[in-house]
């Protein structure tokens, strides 16, 4: 089967030159561009053939390719033809960068070569570049005439440049594949469950399916998924792995796994992608692209920089990227994205695949069976994906803009009027809400008037911003401008899985497009590759995650048992404590006594997780008052990286006194931290972790109820229980770890919860009176001591 190669992809890869422009300089969307294309195509003559498909089989370096594309329009004669290429943007044609116009013409010239190849009698072709400026609805047309030989010569020039890159890529693969084929599992033996998971991943790759796998802590999920996927690369089944996750810590684990295999002879290229705000050089922050030395002439320096980088490094981590970006004076964020095209493993955040506003266009514009997806910590993708496909716009920033504009005389009358009109539209939409004396409302369809006024505001902003210096007004305007663009882009996805939310608080009107069920969008993203494995230590019940993460009926499910002896973890449920919101205060004394009993049973380090920050403060204050001699440490509302490190550093091994840490359930310390051995010997969890009752979560509940799914479980119970599983998972991190989990809420004993417990939780013990807890804990610790 030939490798598909798009005309546009070929042109951009081989002919880009000059400066790197701003990546967010147009408010146009794919939907708007498609509408304009259709409108212009309808205006053409009857013999005009729109979306004209062209292809050409090629053999390049012993590989079969199919060069293909769709010209926007073709008109055929006996010996002549016309090819039209339509481009849309919001800037003036005469102000377009020269390197962009070169790419426009190059694309249509390649179409001409394909058309000459298809029709041998053609002698000349007229190339028409139609440019539609969306900001003022004007059209510019430019024409060139090209003959067969000129088109063929241009085509060969482009192909020769591409072959140079193919040779580099093939050389890298010829170096890579034998090392993969010789690679063995990088440990002396498999942990319990590791071989089974690796085999399941490998079979998933061969069958091109989606696998949902629950692999408890200690399984070694990273190496058990990366190793078989890399072996599949060596056999030519796939060519690139995307290892995507939610946290920096797990990205480092993936880097470590690849480094471990490298010490055993593996030679492949991996890259870790870093968010723009973290990797961009500090001196770039306040510079426009026209002033930025790392962007000026970027493409002229890119190719030698890539060769330098790739020839001297296998693991392209952030420090490596920054070093070579400085060496060659390149913007590090864009440099890493360009370098990723030469890599076999790409490590990064979920949004590079799933977020419709920031996903990697160079990889995911079309499906590619060479790509395979490993999605770590997949439980986090549920809430993240709803955020990705939701967007809000608010009135308060407009009030701020109007205030700032009074001190900014250069603000045009048109722009000021558009801000006022948009602000008035918020009042008009909110008027029924105010008259009813309400503060929030939900409806099915987006109000048309907001889209209209947003479009007018975006247009006026774009026109005015040209050549404006950075001022407080401009910075505030840009924030609203990009929020408006984001809102409109998400509006393209709006369907029956969405609801509109209108809220009013302290004079701020917020209009939100809320995505209740992004599963279809996630499925579309997963289908862009050869297959996928979505895995986590907590993915129960698997059927729920298959439903909400786009698994579909054909996806596979796999659950591994915990590799650690269940008896190493004592699991106790206080059936006498109620922590529903109404009962919390009445049960506070019982909770304090339970925590005190837990920590009195054995000297060591403990973590207590609370369902909200306010309740955490209440419990911490009461505990310190009741037991001032016990050392405590509490999570703060906001904590820097240094603060988090300092918090965890207090959990020292071999402690001689007891430390009790208090943290937020579902917060920064409830997952992704690794306190091995006796750095943590006990975890207490107060409440079943249900999200607070709120209108948006109620909408999720109602949506799934209407689709014959258990709405309350999907919206409240299962996300809360996952937080509990994650928090409890901080305890047993290694084969020799021992500790206690204390669940303080009688709801934990209800069948609707116990039926969801994983196998290594089935030995839980119910306690019906507070006086039973101490002896139960002593029995557990005595039993462990005897072993």
C-alpha positions in Angstrom: 0.0 0.0 0.0 1.6 3.3 -1.0 2.4 6.0 1.5 0.1 9.0 1.0 1.8 12.3 0.5 -0.3 15.5 0.3 0.6 18.2 -2.2 0.3 20.9 0.5 2.3 18.9 3.0 5.1 18.4 0.4 5.2 22.1 -0.5 5.3 23.3 3.1 7.9 20.9 4.1 10.3 21.6 1.2 9.9 25.2 0.3 9.3 27.1 3.5 11.7 30.0 3.8 12.2 33.3 5.5 10.5 34.4 8.8 8.4 32.6 11.2 5.2 34.5 11.5 2.8 34.7 14.5 0.8 31.5 14.9 -2.4 33.3 16.0 -2.6 36.1 13.5 -5.8 35.2 11.9 -9.3 34.9 13.2 -10.4 32.7 10.4 -11.6 29.1 11.0 -11.8 26.1 8.9 -15.6 26.4 8.8 -15.4 30.0 7.6 -12.8 29.1 4.9 -15.0 26.2 3.6 -18.0 28.5 3.4 -16.1 31.1 1.4 -14.7 28.4 -0.9 -18.2 27.1 -1.6 -19.5 30.5 -2.3 -16.8 31.4 -4.8 -17.0 28.0 -6.5 -20.8 28.5 -7.1 -20.0 31.8 -9.0 -17.9 30.0 -11.6 -19.0 28.8 -15.1 -20.8 25.6 -15.7 -17.6 23.8 -16.9 -15.8 24.6 -13.7 -15.1 21.4 -11.7 -14.7 22.1 -8.0 -12.7 20.0 -5.6 -10.9 18.3 -8.5 -8.9 15.3 -7.2 -5.4 14.7 -8.6 -2.8 12.1 -7.8 0.4 10.7 -9.1 2.2 7.4 -8.0 5.9 7.9 -7.2 8.8 5.7 -6.3 11.2 7.5 -4.0 14.1 5.7 -2.4 12.5 2.3 -3.0 9.3 3.4 -1.3 5.9 3.7 -3.1 4.1 7.0 -2.6 0.9 8.5 -3.8 1.2 12.2 -4.2 -2.4 13.6 -4.0 -4.5 16.7 -3.5 -7.7 18.5 -4.4 -7.5 21.6 -6.5 -10.2 24.0 -5.6 -11.3 24.2 -9.2 -10.3 23.0 -12.7 -11.6 24.1 -16.1 -10.5 21.7 -18.9 -10.1 22.4 -22.6 -8.5 20.3 -25.4 -5.0 21.8 -25.1 -5.4 24.3 -22.3 -6.8 24.3 -18.8 -7.2 26.5 -15.8 -6.5 25.6 -12.1 -7.8 27.8 -9.4 -6.5 27.8 -5.8 -8.5 29.8 -3.3 -6.9 31.2 -0.1 -8.7 33.1 2.6 -7.2 35.3 5.4 -7.9 38.6 7.1 -4.9 40.5 6.0 -4.4 42.6 2.8 -2.9 40.5 -0.1 -0.2 43.1 -0.6 0.9 42.7 3.0 1.2 38.9 3.0 4.7 37.7 3.7 6.6 36.8 0.5 7.3 33.3 1.7 3.6 32.6 2.2 2.7 33.7 -1.4 5.6 31.5 -2.7 3.9 28.5 -1.0 0.5 29.4 -2.5 2.0 29.4 -6.0 4.0 26.3 -5.4 0.9 24.3 -4.4 -1.0 25.2 -7.6 2.2 24.6 -9.8 2.3 21.0 -8.4 -1.4 20.6 -9.2 -0.5 21.7 -12.8 2.2 19.0 -13.0 -0.3 16.4 -11.9 -2.9 17.7 -14.4 -0.3 17.6 -17.2 0.4 14.0 -16.3 -3.2 13.1 -16.4 -3.9 14.7 -19.7 -1.0 14.3 -22.2 -2.6 16.6 -24.8 -2.5 19.7 -22.5 0.1 22.2 -23.6 -0.4 25.1 -21.2 -2.3 25.7 -18.0 -3.4 29.0 -16.5 -2.8 29.1 -12.7 -5.2 31.4 -10.9 -4.6 32.4 -7.3 -7.8 33.8 -5.8 -7.3 35.5 -2.4 -10.3 36.4 -0.3 -9.8 39.0 2.4 -12.3 38.2 5.1 -11.9 41.5 7.0 -13.4 43.5 4.2 -14.9 40.9 1.8 -12.6 41.8 -1.1 -11.1 39.4 -3.7 -7.7 39.6 -5.3 -6.9 37.4 -8.4 -3.5 36.8 -9.8 -2.7 34.6 -12.9 0.3 32.8 -14.3 0.7 30.5 -17.3 2.8 27.5 -17.1 3.9 24.9 -19.8 4.5 21.2 -19.4 8.3 21.4 -19.1 8.3 24.2 -16.7 5.8 22.4 -14.4 7.9 19.2 -14.7 11.1 21.1 -13.8 9.5 22.7 -10.8 8.1 19.4 -9.6 11.5 17.8 -9.9 13.1 20.6 -7.8 10.5 20.0 -5.0 11.0 16.2 -5.2 14.8 16.5 -5.0 14.5 18.6 -1.9 12.1 16.0 -0.4 14.4 13.1 -1.3 17.1 14.8 0.7 14.9 14.6 3.8 13.8 11.1 2.9 17.4 10.0 2.8 18.0 11.4 6.3 14.8 9.7 7.6 15.7 6.4 5.9 19.3 6.6 7.3 17.9 7.1 10.8 15.5 4.1 10.4 18.3 1.9 9.0 20.3 2.8 12.1 17.2 2.3 14.4 15.6 -0.9 13.3 18.4 -3.4 14.0 18.7 -2.0 17.5 15.0 -2.5 18.1 15.1 -6.0 16.7 17.9 -6.9 19.1 16.3 -5.2 22.1 15.1 -7.4 24.9 13.0 -6.5 27.9 15.2 -4.2 30.0 14.8 -6.0 33.3 15.9 -9.4 34.5 12.4 -10.5 34.9 8.8 -9.3 34.4 6.8 -8.1 37.4 3.5 -9.9 37.9 1.2 -8.7 35.1 3.9 -6.9 33.1 4.2 -9.6 30.4 0.4 -9.9 30.1 0.1 -6.1 29.6 2.9 -6.0 27.1 1.3 -8.8 25.1 -2.1 -7.1 25.2 -0.5 -3.9 23.9 1.3 -5.7 21.1 -1.9 -7.5 20.0 -3.8 -4.2 20.0 -1.2 -2.8 17.7 -1.4 -5.8 15.3 -5.2 -5.7 15.3 -5.4 -1.8 14.9 -7.8 -1.5 17.8 -8.3 0.7 20.9 -7.5 -0.9 24.3 -8.6 0.4 27.7 -6.3 -1.1 30.3 -6.4 -0.8 34.1 -2.9 -1.6 35.5 -2.6 -0.9 39.2 0.4 0.9 40.7 3.5 -1.2 40.6 2.7 -2.9 37.3 5.3 -0.9 35.5 2.8 0.6 33.0 5.2 2.8 31.1 7.8 0.2 30.1 5.0 -2.4 29.6 3.4 -0.2 27.0 6.4 1.5 25.4 8.5 -1.7 25.0 5.9 -3.6 22.8 5.1 -0.5 20.8 8.8 0.1 20.1 9.1 -3.5 19.0 6.2 -3.0 16.6 8.2 -0.1 15.1 11.2 -2.4 14.5 8.9 -4.8 12.6 7.5 -2.0 10.4 4.0 -2.2 11.8 4.0 1.4 12.9 6.6 4.2 12.6 5.8 6.7 15.4 4.5 6.5 19.0 2.8 9.4 20.7 3.0 9.0 24.5 0.5 11.5 25.8 -0.2 12.2 29.5 -1.5 14.9 31.8 1.5 15.5 34.1 5.1 16.4 33.8 6.1 13.7 36.2 4.8 10.9 34.0 6.5 12.4 31.0 9.8 12.1 32.9 9.0 8.4 33.6 8.6 7.9 29.8 11.9 9.6 29.2 13.5 7.4 31.8 12.1 4.3 30.2 13.5 5.2 26.8 16.9 6.1 28.4 16.9 2.7 30.1 16.4 1.0 26.8 19.1 3.2 25.2 21.6 1.9 27.7 20.9 -1.6 26.3 21.6 -0.5 22.7 18.3 1.1 21.5 18.9 3.9 19.0 15.8 5.8 18.2 14.8 9.5 18.3 12.5 10.7 21.0 11.3 14.2 21.9 9.4 15.7 24.8 7.2 18.6 23.8 7.1 21.5 26.2 4.3 24.1 26.5 5.1 27.4 24.7 5.0 29.5 27.9 7.6 27.2 29.5 10.1 26.8 26.7 9.9 30.2 25.0 13.1 32.2 25.8 12.5 35.1 28.3 13.7 37.7 25.9 11.0 36.7 23.4 8.1 37.5 25.7 7.3 41.0 24.8 8.6 41.0 21.2 6.4 40.9 18.1 7.4 38.3 15.4 8.7 41.3 13.3 11.2 42.2 16.2 12.1 38.7 17.3 15.5 37.5 16.2 14.5 33.9 16.9 11.7 34.2 14.3 13.3 36.4 11.7 14.9 34.2 9.0 13.7 31.1 11.0 13.2 28.8 8.0 16.5 29.8 6.5 18.3 28.4 9.5 16.0 25.5 10.3 17.3 22.7 8.1 21.0 22.9 9.1 19.8 23.2 12.8 17.7 20.1 12.5 20.6 18.1 11.0 22.9 19.3 13.8 20.4 18.4 16.4 19.5 15.0 15.1 23.0 13.9 14.3 24.2 14.6 17.8 21.3 13.6 20.0 18.8 10.7 20.4 16.7 12.0 23.3 15.5 15.5 22.6 14.5 16.8 26.0 13.8 20.4 26.8 17.4 21.3 27.8 18.6 19.8 24.5 16.1 21.7 22.4 16.9 25.0 24.2 20.7 24.5 23.7 20.4 24.0 19.9 17.7 26.6 19.5 20.1 29.2 21.0 23.0 27.9 19.0 21.1 28.4 15.7 18.9 31.4 16.9 15.6 29.6 16.5 12.4 29.9 18.5 12.5 26.9 20.8 8.8 26.1 20.8 8.5 26.0 17.0 11.9 24.3 16.7 10.8 21.4 18.9 7.7 20.9 16.7 9.7 20.8 13.5 12.2 18.4 15.1 9.3 16.1 16.1 8.8 15.2 12.5 12.1 13.3 12.6 11.3 11.5 15.9 10.0 8.0 16.5 8.5 8.7 20.0 6.8 12.0 20.8 6.1 12.6 24.5 3.7 15.4 25.5 0.4 16.6 26.8 -3.0 15.3 25.8 -3.9 18.5 24.0 -1.4 17.8 21.2 -3.8 15.2 19.9 -7.2 15.9 21.4 -7.6 19.7 21.8 -9.2 21.1 18.6 -7.6 24.5 19.1 -4.0 23.5 19.7 -3.6 20.0 18.2 -0.5 19.3 16.1 -1.7 20.1 12.6 1.5 18.7 11.0 0.6 15.3 12.4 -3.2 15.2 12.7 -4.6 17.1 9.7 -5.4 13.6 8.3 -5.3 10.1 9.5 -1.9 8.3 9.4 -1.7 4.5 10.0 2.0 4.9 10.9 1.1 6.7 14.2 0.1 4.8 17.4 -1.2 6.5 20.6 -0.3 5.6 24.2 -2.6 7.6 26.5 -1.3 7.5 30.1 -3.4 8.5 33.1 -6.5 8.2 30.9 -8.8 8.8 33.8 -7.8 12.5 33.6 -8.9 12.8 30.0 -12.6 12.8 31.0 -12.6 16.2 32.6 -9.8 17.6 30.4 -11.7 16.8 27.2 -14.8 18.5 28.4 -12.7 21.6 29.0 -11.1 21.3 25.6 -14.4 21.3 23.8 -16.0 24.0 25.9 -15.6 27.8 25.7 -16.9 30.9 27.5 -17.0 34.6 26.9 -17.7 37.2 29.6 -18.9 40.8 29.8 -16.6 42.0 32.6 -13.4 42.2 30.4 -15.4 44.4 28.0 -16.2 46.8 30.9 -12.5 47.0 31.6 -11.7 47.6 28.0 -14.1 50.5 27.8 -12.5 52.0 30.9 -9.0 51.7 29.5 -10.1 53.1 26.1 -11.0 56.5 27.7 -7.2 56.9 28.4 -6.2 55.6 25.0 -6.9 58.3 22.4 -5.6 56.2 19.5 -8.5 53.7 19.8 -10.6 54.1 16.7 -14.2 55.1 16.8 -15.2 51.9 15.0 -13.4 49.6 17.6 -14.8 51.5 20.5 -18.3 51.1 19.0 -17.8 47.4 18.4 -16.8 46.9 22.1 -20.0 48.8 23.2 -22.2 46.8 20.8 -20.8 43.5 22.1 -21.2 44.7 25.7 -24.8 45.7 25.0 -25.5 42.3 23.4 -24.6 40.7 26.7 -27.2 42.9 28.5 -29.8 42.0 25.9 -29.2 38.3 26.3 -29.2 38.6 30.1 -32.4 40.8 30.3 -34.9 37.9 30.7 -32.7 36.4 33.4 -32.6 39.7 35.3 -36.3 40.2 34.9 -36.9 36.8 36.4 -34.7 37.5 39.3 -32.4 34.5 38.4 -28.6 34.2 38.3 -28.3 31.3 35.8 -30.1 29.8 32.9 -29.6 26.9 30.5 -30.8 26.6 26.9 -30.1 24.4 23.9 -28.9 26.7 21.1 -26.3 29.5 21.1 -27.8 33.0 20.7 -27.3 34.1 17.1 -26.7 37.7 18.1 -23.6 37.0 20.1 -22.0 35.2 17.2 -22.8 38.2 14.9 -21.4 40.8 17.3 -18.3 38.7 18.1 -17.5 38.6 14.4 -17.8 42.3 14.1 -15.7 42.8 17.2 -13.0 40.4 15.9 -12.9 42.2 12.5 -12.5 45.7 14.0 -9.9 44.5 16.5 -7.8 42.8 13.8 -7.9 45.9 11.6 -7.0 48.3 14.5 -4.2 46.1 16.0 -1.9 46.4 13.0 1.3 48.3 14.1 -0.1 49.1 17.6 2.5 49.3 20.4 2.1 47.2 23.5 0.0 49.1 26.0 -2.2 48.0 28.9 -5.2 48.6 26.6 -3.7 46.5 23.8 -2.8 43.6 26.2 -6.4 43.6 27.6 -7.8 43.8 24.1 -5.8 40.8 22.9 -7.1 38.7 25.9 -10.7 39.4 24.8 -9.8 39.0 21.1 -8.4 35.5 21.6 -11.2 34.5 23.9 -13.7 35.6 21.2 -11.8 33.6 18.5 -11.7 30.6 20.8 -15.5 30.8 21.5 -16.2 31.0 17.7 -14.0 28.0 17.0 -15.6 25.8 19.6 -18.9 26.9 18.2 -18.1 24.9 15.0 -18.4 21.8 17.1 -21.7 22.7 18.8 -24.3 19.9 18.5 -26.7 18.0 20.6 -24.0 17.1 23.1 -23.8 20.8 24.1 -25.8 23.1 26.3 -25.6 26.9 26.6 -25.0 28.3 30.1 -25.8 31.9 31.0 -24.7 33.1 34.4 -24.8 36.4 36.2 -22.6 37.1 39.3 -21.4 40.4 40.6 -22.4 42.2 37.4 -20.4 39.8 35.2 -22.4 38.0 32.5 -20.8 34.7 31.3 -22.0 32.8 28.3 -20.6 29.3 28.0 -20.7 26.6 25.4 -20.6 23.5 27.7 -19.7 20.2 26.1 -21.4 17.4 28.1 -20.1 14.5 26.1 -17.0 14.9 24.0 -16.7 11.1 23.4 -17.4 11.4 19.7 -14.7 14.0 19.2 -12.2 11.9 21.2 -13.1 8.9 19.0 -12.4 11.0 15.9 -9.0 11.9 17.3 -8.1 8.3 18.2 -9.1 7.2 14.7 -6.4 9.4 13.2 -3.8 6.7 14.1 -3.2 3.0 13.7 -4.7 2.4 17.1 -4.4 3.3 20.8 -4.0 2.1 24.3 -5.6 4.2 27.1 -4.3 3.1 30.5 -4.3 4.1 34.1 -3.9 2.7 37.6 -7.5 3.6 38.2 -9.9 2.9 35.3 -12.8 1.3 37.0 -15.3 0.5 35.8 -13.8 0.0 32.4 -17.2 0.1 30.7 -17.7 3.7 31.9 -14.3 4.9 30.5 -14.9 3.1 27.2 -18.2 5.1 27.0 -17.0 8.6 27.9 -13.6 8.4 26.2 -14.9 7.4 22.8 -14.0 3.7 23.0 -17.1 2.5 21.2 -18.5 -1.0 21.1 -15.5 -2.5 19.3 -12.8 -1.3 21.8 -11.0 -3.8 24.1 -10.9 -3.9 27.9 -8.2 -5.4 30.0 -7.7 -5.3 33.8 -4.6 -6.4 35.6 -4.5 -7.5 39.2 -2.3 -5.6 41.7 1.3 -7.0 41.6 1.5 -6.5 45.4 0.2 -8.9 48.1 -3.3 -7.5 49.2 -2.5 -8.2 52.8 0.2 -5.5 52.7 -2.6 -2.9 52.7 -5.1 -2.8 55.5 -8.4 -1.3 54.3 -10.9 -0.1 56.9 -14.2 1.6 56.5 -15.8 3.6 59.4 -19.4 2.7 59.0 -20.2 5.1 61.9 -19.1 8.3 60.2 -21.3 10.4 57.9 -19.7 13.0 55.8 -22.5 14.3 53.6 -22.5 18.0 53.5 -25.2 18.4 56.1 -23.6 15.9 58.5 -20.0 17.0 58.4 -20.1 19.4 61.3 -22.0 16.9 63.5 -19.4 14.2 62.6 -16.3 16.4 63.0 -15.4 15.0 66.4 -15.7 11.4 65.2 -13.4 12.2 62.2 -10.8 13.8 64.5 -10.9 10.7 66.8 -10.6 8.4 63.8 -7.5 10.2 62.5 -6.0 10.3 66.0 -6.6 6.5 66.4 -5.1 5.9 62.9 -1.8 7.7 63.6 -1.5 6.4 67.2 -1.4 2.8 66.0 2.1 3.2 64.5 4.6 6.1 64.4 5.1 7.3 60.9 3.9 9.6 58.1 0.3 9.9 57.1 -1.8 11.8 54.5 -5.4 12.7 55.2 -7.5 13.7 52.2 -10.5 16.1 52.5 -13.2 16.8 49.9 -12.9 20.6 49.8 -10.4 23.2 50.8 -12.7 25.0 53.3 -13.4 21.7 55.0 -9.7 20.9 55.0 -9.1 24.2 56.9 -11.8 23.3 59.4 -10.5 19.8 60.1 -6.8 21.0 60.3 -7.7 23.8 62.8 -9.8 21.4 64.9 -7.1 18.7 64.9 -4.3 21.1 65.9 -6.5 22.4 68.7 -7.4 18.9 70.0 -3.9 17.4 69.5 -1.3 20.1 69.5 1.6 17.7 70.2 1.2 16.0 66.8 3.1 17.6 64.0 1.0 18.5 61.0 1.4 20.0 57.6 -1.4 21.2 55.3 -1.8 21.9 51.6 -2.2 25.6 50.8 -4.7 27.1 48.4 -2.0 28.0 45.9 1.4 26.4 45.9 4.5 26.9 43.7 6.6 24.1 42.5 9.0 24.9 45.3 6.2 24.8 47.9 5.1 21.4 46.7 8.6 20.0 46.9 8.9 21.4 50.4 5.6 19.8 51.4 6.7 16.3 50.2 10.2 16.7 51.6 8.8 16.6 55.1 7.7 13.0 54.5 11.2 11.5 55.4 12.0 7.8 55.6 12.5 6.1 59.0 10.7 8.8 61.0 11.0 8.8 64.7 7.9 11.0 65.2 4.5 11.1 63.6 3.7 13.5 60.8 0.1 14.1 59.6 -0.3 15.8 56.2 -3.7 17.2 55.1 -4.4 17.5 51.4 -7.2 18.0 49.0 -9.0 14.9 47.5 -8.5 15.2 43.8 -5.8 17.8 44.2 -2.1 18.0 43.5 -1.0 15.5 46.2 -3.7 12.9 45.5 -2.0 11.5 42.3 1.4 11.6 40.6 3.5 11.6 43.9 5.7 8.7 44.9 6.3 8.4 48.6 7.9 4.9 48.7 8.7 2.7 51.6 8.0 4.1 55.0 7.8 7.7 53.7 4.0 7.1 53.9 2.4 4.3 56.0 -1.2 5.5 56.2 -3.8 7.3 54.1 -7.1 8.6 55.5 -9.9 9.7 53.1 -12.9 11.7 54.3 -16.0 11.4 52.1 -16.6 9.5 48.9 -15.3 12.4 46.8 -18.5 13.4 45.1 -18.1 16.7 43.2 -20.2 19.4 44.8 -23.7 19.6 43.5 -23.8 22.2 40.8 -25.8 23.1 37.7 -23.2 22.1 35.2 -22.6 18.6 36.7 -26.4 18.2 36.9 -26.5 18.9 33.2 -24.0 16.0 32.6 -26.2 13.8 34.8 -29.4 14.7 32.9 -27.7 14.2 29.6 -26.5 10.7 30.3 -29.9 9.8 31.9 -31.6 10.8 28.7 -29.2 8.5 26.8 -30.1 5.5 28.9 -26.9 5.7 31.0 -26.6 6.0 34.8 -26.4 9.8 34.9 -25.7 10.2 38.6 -22.9 7.6 38.4 -21.3 9.2 35.3 -21.5 12.8 36.6 -20.9 12.4 40.3 -20.1 9.0 41.7 -17.5 7.6 39.4 -15.4 10.8 39.1 -15.5 11.0 42.9 -14.6 7.4 43.4 -11.6 7.7 41.0 -10.3 10.5 43.2 -10.5 8.1 46.1 -8.7 5.3 44.2 -6.0 7.8 43.2 -5.5 9.1 46.7 -5.4 5.6 48.2 -2.9 4.6 45.5 -0.3 6.9 47.1 0.3 4.3 49.7 1.6 1.0 48.3 4.2 2.0 45.7 6.6 -1.0 45.9 6.7 -4.7 46.6 7.8 -4.2 50.2 5.5 -1.3 51.1 3.0 -1.8 53.9 0.3 0.6 55.1 -3.3 1.3 56.0 -6.1 3.0 54.1 -8.9 4.4 56.3 -12.1 5.3 54.5 -14.2 7.7 56.7 -17.7 7.6 55.3 -20.5 5.0 55.7 -21.3 5.3 52.0 -18.2 3.3 51.3 -20.0 0.2 52.5 -23.0 0.6 50.2 -23.3 -1.9 47.4 -23.2 0.9 44.8 -19.6 1.5 45.9 -18.3 -1.9 47.0 -19.3 -3.5 43.6 -16.8 -1.1 42.0 -13.9 -1.9 44.2 -10.9 -3.5 42.4 -9.9 -7.0 43.3 -7.1 -5.9 45.7 -9.8 -4.0 47.7 -12.1 -6.9 48.3 -10.6 -7.7 51.8 -12.0 -4.4 53.2 -13.2 -4.4 56.8 -16.3 -2.7 58.1 -16.1 -1.0 61.5 -19.4 -0.1 63.2 -18.2 1.6 66.3 -15.2 3.9 67.0 -13.8 1.6 69.6 -13.3 -1.1 67.0 -10.8 0.9 65.0 -7.9 0.8 67.4 -7.8 -3.0 67.9 -8.3 -3.5 64.1 -5.3 -1.3 63.3 -3.2 -3.0 66.0 -4.1 -6.4 64.7 -3.0 -5.3 61.2 0.4 -3.9 62.3 1.0 -6.9 64.6 0.3 -9.3 61.7 2.7 -7.4 59.5 5.4 -7.5 62.2 5.0 -11.2 62.5 5.6 -11.7 58.8 
